[in-house]
Amino acid sequence: MDNLAGSKQLTVAEEILARAAGREESSAGEYVVARVDAMMMHDIFAADVLSMLEQAGIQHLHDPSKVTVVFDHMIPPPSVSAASHQAKARELISHFGIDAFFEIGRGICHQVMIEEHRVAPGQLVVATDSHTTTYGAQGVAATGIGSSEMAYTLATGQLWFKVPESISVVLEGQFSYGVTAKDLVLYLMKAIGSAGAQYRSIEFGGEGVDQLSLADRMTISNMGVEIGAKFAVFPAGSVQTIRENAGYVASHTVSLRSLTPQVAVPHHVENVVDVDEVAGTPLDQVFIGSCTNGRLEDLRQAASILEGRHIAKGLRLIVFPASSHVMEAAAQEGIIEILNEAGAYVGGPGCGPCFGGHLGLLAPGERCLGTHNRNFRGRMGSADAEIYLGSPMTAAASALAGAISNPCQVDHMTSGREPFGVVTAGDPLGGRGEA
């Protein structure tokens, strides 16, 4: 998207919303009615949303080709209620002519949307999931909405938006060994706070962006919502971020090389500390997966530490690949074998225990370190459990020790496995640059 001429440039959020509203420009604080380019629902909300339309007597969607449905949360269904809910959703998906329907086993909704090219740079996208900000990794203004808002959007093809203010984040340099995109976004949580970007667009730029893979960018955009962001956008295609004369309300510069492994401690994502401050904290479970860190690159990082070793006695390591493509590629690379031999339980593609539905919930008094995006009290089962958040490398190192550990202190030169930082272009969301 070309910037408008003149001394004041629009932010990415202003530019995308102006285009979607059929205007030449928009300004932060304005309300606009915008055409939506793509919509997504997952299994928890699909039946409810489509039932609203059915009950209202609406027989046709505005544009079913723009709609995607993915079954990824309560899968396989753990109860008769969940199974019935999904059966109703399938019936309505067929009734409304939604062809882009991805069944149980295809993967997590946000991963699937990227892999299936259901979003593109410069688009405005909504979904019934708060982590829809993930698509900002590809230059998309994407945000989560509620069920009634989605029903209205499906029927009309449009929705109102308040144009958000924007924050610029300039990245410099490149990561040191053991430090990843997850550590960066956790650091931003600490630096900006959970309310620091409330209803604002975070727009990333700087030469450090070129060092980030698409998987890295997805991790960061995914957790933008935890900082309160409406959008979390990276440059992609014709979408360029960090405009020199744009009206940013705040700016941050981060040296990637200066970062160290980070951990979010209970019971809030912004409670972030350096890993060494909590090293030695005993764990009952380690979880690697979710729409934040279940990609091939993440599994590869974990495998680089776990290969030839075994997890600590008394600890459970649970791994859920983000999609069937990721799982297939990980199997071809030998990563699944490494995880199995290390003592991990590898589940099918899906959300797994991240959202607390089933598959890996915590008992009272248990403690888990996971690569997912939230550590709220009761998020993964018992309200008396504790959840810590870290990178796949921190998770793997901690699984070996049975306690929170610094991945930089683990010998990474294991036999037959490339050390972290060496990736192969062309792998599903595993290579550098755009996929």
MOMO-V432257 format. One line per field, one symbol per residue. phi: phi as a letter, one per 30 degrees, with the letter a starting at -180 (. if undefined). burial: 1 if it has 16 or more other ideal C-beta (glycine too) atoms within 10 Angstrom, else 0. A space follows every 10 residues. Layout:
BEGIN
phi: ???
burial: ???
END
This chain:
BEGIN
phi: .ddddkdccd dedddddddd cibdabbejd cbcbdcdabb bcddcedddd deddddidcb deadddcbbb cbdcbeedad dddddddddd ddedeciddd ccdejdkded ddeddchdbb eidcbbadad ddeedeecic dbadbddddd eddddcibad bcdddbccbc cbibddeicb eddddddded dcidcdbehb ccbcajdddd dcdddedded dededdcjdd bbccdahddc chdecdcdda bbbbdddddb ecbccebadd dcbdeddbej ddbcbbbcli ddbcdeeddd ddddcdeibb dddiccccbb ddaddddddd dddidddddd ddjdcccdel didecidaij dcdeidbbcb cdcbbdeidc kddccbbcca dedddddddd diaebdddcc dcdddibdde jcbcdjdehc cdidc
burial: 1000000011 1111111111 1000110100 0101111111 1111111111 1110000100 1100011111 1111101000 0100110011 0110010101 1101011111 1111110111 1111111110 1111111111 1111101001 1111001110 1011111111 1000100111 1111111110 0100011001 1111110110 1111111111 1111111111 1111110011 1110010100 0101010010 1111101011 1101100110 1011111111 1111111111 1111111010 1100111111 1111111011 0010110110 0111011011 1111111111 1100011111 1111100011 1000111111 1111111111 1111111101 0101001001 0010001111 11001
END
